[in-house]
Amino acid sequence: MKWFRSIVAQERTTARLTGVLAVTILTLAITFVLPPVADSQLAGGAAISIVILGLSWLVGWSGQISLGNSGFMAVGAYATGIWAVHHGSTPLIFTFFLATVIGAISGLIIAIPSTRLSGPYLAGMTLAFSAAISPIAQNYTSVTGGEGGLFFNTLTTPHWFLGLFSGQNATINANAQWTADLAVVVAGVAFFFMANLFHSHTGRAMRLVRDNDVAAELVGINLPRTRTVAFVVSAAFAGLGGSVYVLINATVNPSAFPLTLSITLLTLMVLGGIGTLSGAVIGGIIYAFSTNLISHLNSLTGINPTSNLGANMQGIIFGVLLILTMLFAPHGIAGLGRRLRFFVKSVRRVASVSTGE
């Protein structure tokens, strides 16, 4: 019986790998036809999707609320920046690994005292952690660069990739696409690991703790340890996303991780669909191209982008979308897609039965 379960598990893992590879390859192909600006936006969206994925694991699968993922993201970002300034020639895979580990450690530090908290108390503690990151970064100028931050450029486009482009703007196009491709590949690896984690023993334990913590404790699940694992994994993904984010921008500073970013991450997670892989992808896409939508909306309405209304237009739009989503699609855009597929299948089933009669 064990060998049969092992075969089934391997087949499911292969299916998940095939699905992630298909989406990743399709996205890489799209980067060849996008302009450099859109490629840069897509790279930022891929980085944010990794953070949303970790937050979705924490909120959607373990039932815990966190307003501190922008703080975990900042921890990974600063770990990357500090390491890049002193060790610029280090392979990127090590930089990503370092940011992930540092993010996980910060998640463990926050998780240990917060395992007995829930609801607004847990949200308040994580919010306090996120709020503390910027003052710390501003005060330790010798390490973090203070308010000015750190500047580095470790994303060098390989010569063989530059050779694929020609023309006057060949270097600009190649650099933008290489950055986007790298971010997409890292996101693909992160999504594959999370897809397997969703369907692992740990993932099932998370769901049981979320749905009924008393029943989970009765079957032998250690509640504090399970909730701690949820925080550690979520913070690790946030650290990785922060690392990709700052490598794309070649700089890290306190203003890049405000408290509003945590609210934005939660909003994007809800809009995409809590606890789903596709929801994290949708959230990343919305983040990537929301700037274009807002600029277009400002131009149509004649709103000055530098005015109070224009500067806060993103928050206004996200707020309206969040309200509409909670009212009409509580499971997000991903859940709306599942409902649509179910409706289409039901219509086809009814049509086939009617034809048979």
C-alpha positions as CSV (number, residue, x, y, z in Angstrom):
1,M,0.0,0.0,0.0
2,K,2.9,2.4,0.8
3,W,4.4,1.9,-2.7
4,F,1.1,2.7,-4.3
5,R,0.8,5.9,-2.3
6,S,4.3,6.8,-3.2
7,I,3.6,6.3,-6.9
8,V,0.4,8.5,-6.7
9,A,2.4,11.2,-4.8
10,Q,5.1,11.2,-7.5
11,E,2.5,11.4,-10.3
12,R,0.8,14.4,-8.6
13,T,4.2,16.1,-8.0
14,T,5.0,15.6,-11.7
15,A,1.6,17.0,-12.7
16,R,2.2,20.1,-10.5
17,L,5.7,20.5,-12.0
18,T,4.3,20.2,-15.5
19,G,1.7,22.9,-14.8
20,V,4.1,25.3,-13.3
21,L,6.6,24.8,-16.1
22,A,3.9,25.4,-18.7
23,V,2.8,28.7,-17.1
24,T,6.5,29.8,-16.6
25,I,7.5,29.0,-20.2
26,L,4.4,30.8,-21.5
27,T,5.2,33.9,-19.5
28,L,8.8,33.8,-20.6
29,A,7.6,33.7,-24.2
30,I,5.4,36.7,-23.6
31,T,8.4,38.7,-22.4
32,F,9.8,38.6,-25.9
33,V,6.9,40.6,-27.3
34,L,6.5,43.1,-24.4
35,P,8.2,46.5,-24.5
36,P,11.0,47.2,-22.0
37,V,8.7,49.1,-19.7
38,A,6.1,46.3,-19.6
39,D,8.9,43.8,-19.0
40,S,10.1,45.8,-16.0
41,Q,6.6,46.0,-14.6
42,L,6.1,42.2,-15.1
43,A,9.3,41.6,-13.1
44,G,8.0,43.7,-10.2
45,G,4.7,41.8,-10.4
46,A,6.5,38.5,-10.3
47,A,8.4,39.5,-7.2
48,I,5.2,40.7,-5.5
49,S,3.4,37.5,-6.4
50,I,5.9,35.5,-4.4
51,V,5.1,37.7,-1.3
52,I,1.4,37.3,-1.9
53,L,1.9,33.5,-2.2
54,G,3.5,33.4,1.2
55,L,0.8,35.6,2.7
56,S,-1.9,33.4,1.1
57,W,-0.3,30.4,2.9
58,L,-0.4,32.2,6.2
59,V,-3.9,33.6,5.9
60,G,-5.7,31.2,3.6
61,W,-4.3,27.9,4.9
62,S,-3.5,28.5,8.6
63,G,-6.1,31.1,9.3
64,Q,-3.7,33.7,10.8
65,I,-3.8,37.4,10.0
66,S,-0.6,39.3,9.3
67,L,0.0,43.0,8.5
68,G,3.7,42.5,8.7
69,N,4.7,40.9,5.4
70,S,6.0,44.2,4.1
71,G,8.4,44.0,7.1
72,F,9.5,40.5,6.2
73,M,9.9,41.7,2.7
74,A,12.1,44.5,3.8
75,V,14.2,42.1,5.9
76,G,14.9,40.0,2.8
77,A,15.5,43.1,0.7
78,Y,18.0,44.6,3.2
79,A,19.8,41.3,3.6
80,T,20.2,41.2,-0.2
81,G,21.3,44.9,-0.4
82,I,23.9,44.6,2.4
83,W,25.3,41.4,1.0
84,A,25.4,42.8,-2.6
85,V,27.3,45.9,-1.5
86,H,30.0,43.8,0.2
87,H,29.9,40.7,-2.0
88,G,28.7,41.8,-5.4
89,S,30.2,38.8,-7.2
90,T,28.2,36.2,-5.3
91,P,26.0,34.0,-7.4
92,L,22.4,35.1,-7.4
93,I,21.2,31.7,-6.2
94,F,23.1,32.2,-3.0
95,T,21.7,35.7,-2.6
96,F,18.2,34.4,-3.0
97,F,18.9,31.6,-0.5
98,L,20.3,34.1,2.0
99,A,17.3,36.4,1.8
100,T,14.9,33.4,2.2
101,V,16.7,32.2,5.3
102,I,16.9,35.6,6.9
103,G,13.2,36.1,6.2
104,A,12.4,32.8,7.7
105,I,14.5,33.6,10.9
106,S,12.6,36.9,11.2
107,G,9.4,35.1,10.9
108,L,10.4,32.6,13.6
109,I,11.3,35.5,15.9
110,I,7.9,37.1,15.4
111,A,6.0,33.7,15.5
112,I,7.3,32.5,18.9
113,P,5.6,35.2,21.0
114,S,2.5,35.4,18.7
115,T,1.4,31.8,18.6
116,R,-1.1,32.4,21.4
117,L,-2.5,35.5,19.8
118,S,-5.3,35.7,17.2
119,G,-7.5,38.2,15.4
120,P,-6.7,41.9,16.0
121,Y,-4.0,41.2,18.6
122,L,-2.0,39.2,16.1
123,A,-2.6,41.7,13.4
124,G,-1.5,44.5,15.8
125,M,1.7,42.7,16.7
126,T,2.7,42.1,13.1
127,L,1.8,45.7,12.2
128,A,4.1,46.9,15.0
129,F,6.9,44.8,13.5
130,S,6.4,46.2,10.1
131,A,6.3,49.8,11.5
132,A,9.6,49.2,13.3
133,I,11.6,48.3,10.1
134,S,11.9,51.8,8.7
135,P,13.1,53.5,11.9
136,I,15.7,50.8,12.4
137,A,16.9,51.1,8.8
138,Q,17.1,54.9,9.1
139,N,19.1,54.8,12.4
140,Y,21.7,52.2,11.4
141,T,23.2,54.4,8.6
142,S,26.6,52.6,8.5
143,V,24.9,49.3,7.6
144,T,21.6,50.2,5.8
145,G,22.6,53.5,4.3
146,G,20.0,55.4,6.3
147,E,17.2,57.3,4.5
148,G,19.2,57.2,1.2
149,G,19.4,53.5,1.3
150,L,21.9,51.2,-0.6
151,F,22.6,51.2,-4.3
152,F,24.0,48.2,-6.1
153,N,23.8,46.5,-9.5
154,T,24.3,42.8,-9.5
155,L,21.9,41.8,-12.3
156,T,24.3,41.6,-15.2
157,T,22.8,40.5,-18.5
158,P,24.8,37.6,-20.0
159,H,26.6,38.2,-23.3
160,W,24.8,35.3,-25.0
161,F,21.5,36.9,-24.1
162,L,22.6,40.3,-25.4
163,G,23.4,38.6,-28.7
164,L,19.8,37.8,-29.2
165,F,19.0,41.5,-29.7
166,S,19.9,44.0,-32.3
167,G,19.1,47.6,-33.1
168,Q,19.6,50.9,-31.5
169,N,17.9,49.9,-28.2
170,A,19.3,46.4,-28.1
171,T,21.0,46.8,-24.7
172,I,17.9,48.4,-23.1
173,N,15.6,45.7,-24.4
174,A,17.9,42.9,-23.4
175,N,18.4,44.2,-19.9
176,A,14.7,44.7,-19.3
177,Q,13.8,41.2,-20.6
178,W,16.6,39.5,-18.7
179,T,15.4,41.0,-15.5
180,A,11.8,39.9,-16.2
181,D,12.9,36.4,-17.2
182,L,14.9,36.0,-14.0
183,A,12.0,37.2,-11.9
184,V,9.6,34.9,-13.6
185,V,11.9,31.9,-13.2
186,V,12.4,32.5,-9.5
187,A,8.6,32.9,-9.1
188,G,8.1,29.7,-11.0
189,V,10.4,27.8,-8.5
190,A,8.6,29.4,-5.6
191,F,5.2,28.5,-6.9
192,F,6.3,24.9,-7.5
193,F,7.5,24.5,-3.9
194,M,4.3,26.1,-2.5
195,A,2.1,23.9,-4.7
196,N,3.7,20.8,-3.1
197,L,3.5,22.4,0.3
198,F,-0.2,23.0,-0.1
199,H,-0.7,19.2,-0.7
200,S,1.7,18.0,1.9
201,H,1.1,16.7,5.4
202,T,1.9,20.1,6.8
203,G,-0.6,21.7,4.5
204,R,-3.3,19.4,5.6
205,A,-2.4,20.1,9.2
206,M,-2.7,23.8,8.5
207,R,-6.2,23.5,7.1
208,L,-7.3,21.4,10.1
209,V,-5.9,24.0,12.5
210,R,-7.7,26.8,10.6
211,D,-11.0,25.0,10.4
212,N,-11.1,23.5,13.9
213,D,-8.2,23.9,16.3
214,V,-9.8,21.8,19.0
215,A,-10.2,18.8,16.6
216,A,-6.6,19.4,15.4
217,E,-5.3,19.2,18.9
218,L,-7.3,16.0,19.6
219,V,-5.7,14.2,16.6
220,G,-2.2,15.1,17.9
221,I,-1.3,18.3,16.0
222,N,0.9,20.7,17.9
223,L,-0.9,24.0,17.5
224,P,1.9,26.4,18.4
225,R,4.4,24.5,16.2
226,T,2.0,24.4,13.3
227,R,1.3,28.1,13.5
228,T,5.0,28.9,13.9
229,V,5.7,26.9,10.7
230,A,3.0,28.9,8.9
231,F,4.7,32.2,9.9
232,V,8.2,30.9,9.1
233,V,7.2,29.8,5.6
234,S,5.3,33.0,4.9
235,A,8.2,35.2,6.0
236,A,10.6,33.1,3.9
237,F,8.6,33.7,0.8
238,A,8.3,37.4,1.7
239,G,12.1,37.6,2.1
240,L,12.6,35.9,-1.3
241,G,10.1,38.3,-2.9
242,G,11.8,41.3,-1.3
243,S,15.2,40.1,-2.6
244,V,13.9,39.8,-6.2
245,Y,12.2,43.2,-5.8
246,V,15.3,45.1,-4.8
247,L,17.6,43.4,-7.3
248,I,15.2,44.5,-10.0
249,N,15.3,48.1,-8.8
250,A,19.1,48.0,-7.9
251,T,18.4,49.9,-4.7
252,V,16.8,49.4,-1.2
253,N,15.6,52.2,1.1
254,P,13.1,52.6,3.9
255,S,10.5,54.3,1.8
256,A,10.2,51.3,-0.4
257,F,8.4,49.3,2.3
258,P,5.8,51.5,4.0
259,L,2.9,50.3,6.1
260,T,0.6,50.8,3.2
261,L,2.4,48.0,1.3
262,S,1.1,45.4,3.9
263,I,-2.4,46.6,3.2
264,T,-1.8,46.5,-0.5
265,L,-0.5,42.9,-0.3
266,L,-3.6,41.8,1.7
267,T,-5.9,43.6,-0.8
268,L,-4.2,41.9,-3.8
269,M,-4.4,38.5,-2.1
270,V,-8.1,38.9,-1.5
271,L,-8.7,40.2,-5.1
272,G,-6.8,37.3,-6.6
273,G,-8.2,34.6,-4.2
274,I,-7.1,33.6,-0.8
275,G,-5.2,30.3,-0.4
276,T,-4.7,29.7,-4.2
277,L,-1.8,29.7,-6.5
278,S,-3.7,31.3,-9.3
279,G,-4.8,34.0,-6.9
280,A,-1.2,35.0,-6.2
281,V,-0.6,35.1,-9.9
282,I,-3.6,37.4,-10.5
283,G,-2.5,39.6,-7.6
284,G,1.0,40.0,-9.0
285,I,-0.5,40.9,-12.5
286,I,-2.8,43.5,-10.9
287,Y,0.1,45.0,-9.1
288,A,2.4,45.0,-12.1
289,F,0.0,46.9,-14.4
290,S,-2.1,48.9,-12.0
291,T,0.2,51.9,-12.6
292,N,-0.8,52.0,-16.3
293,L,-4.4,51.7,-15.4
294,I,-4.2,54.6,-12.9
295,S,-2.3,56.8,-15.3
296,H,-4.8,56.1,-18.0
297,L,-7.7,56.8,-15.6
298,N,-6.1,60.1,-14.5
299,S,-5.7,61.2,-18.1
300,L,-9.3,60.4,-18.9
301,T,-10.7,62.2,-15.9
302,G,-8.2,65.1,-16.0
303,I,-7.0,64.4,-12.5
304,N,-3.6,65.8,-11.7
305,P,-1.4,62.9,-10.7
306,T,0.5,65.1,-8.2
307,S,-2.7,66.2,-6.4
308,N,-4.0,64.5,-3.2
309,L,-6.6,62.6,-5.2
310,G,-4.2,61.6,-8.0
311,A,-1.5,60.5,-5.6
312,N,-4.0,58.3,-3.6
313,M,-5.8,56.9,-6.7
314,Q,-4.2,53.5,-6.3
315,G,-5.5,53.1,-2.8
316,I,-9.0,54.3,-3.8
317,I,-9.2,51.9,-6.7
318,F,-7.9,49.0,-4.6
319,G,-10.4,49.9,-1.9
320,V,-13.3,49.9,-4.2
321,L,-12.2,46.7,-5.9
322,L,-11.8,45.1,-2.4
323,I,-15.4,46.0,-1.4
324,L,-16.8,44.8,-4.7
325,T,-14.9,41.5,-4.4
326,M,-16.1,40.8,-0.9
327,L,-19.7,41.5,-1.9
328,F,-19.9,39.7,-5.2
329,A,-16.9,37.3,-5.3
330,P,-15.7,36.5,-1.8
331,H,-13.3,33.9,-3.1
332,G,-11.6,36.4,-5.4
333,I,-11.1,36.4,-9.1
334,A,-9.8,32.8,-9.0
335,G,-12.9,31.6,-7.2
336,L,-15.1,33.5,-9.7
337,G,-13.3,31.6,-12.5
338,R,-14.0,28.3,-10.7
339,R,-17.7,29.2,-10.4
340,L,-17.8,30.1,-14.1
341,R,-16.2,26.7,-15.1
342,F,-18.7,24.9,-12.9
343,F,-21.6,26.8,-14.5
344,V,-20.4,26.0,-18.0
345,K,-20.1,22.3,-17.1
346,S,-23.6,22.3,-15.6
347,V,-25.0,23.9,-18.7
348,R,-23.3,21.3,-20.9
349,R,-24.5,18.5,-18.7
350,V,-28.1,19.8,-18.9
351,A,-27.8,20.2,-22.7
352,S,-26.4,16.7,-23.2
353,V,-29.2,15.2,-21.1
354,S,-31.8,17.2,-23.0
355,T,-30.3,16.0,-26.3
356,G,-30.3,12.4,-25.1
357,E,-34.0,12.7,-24.2
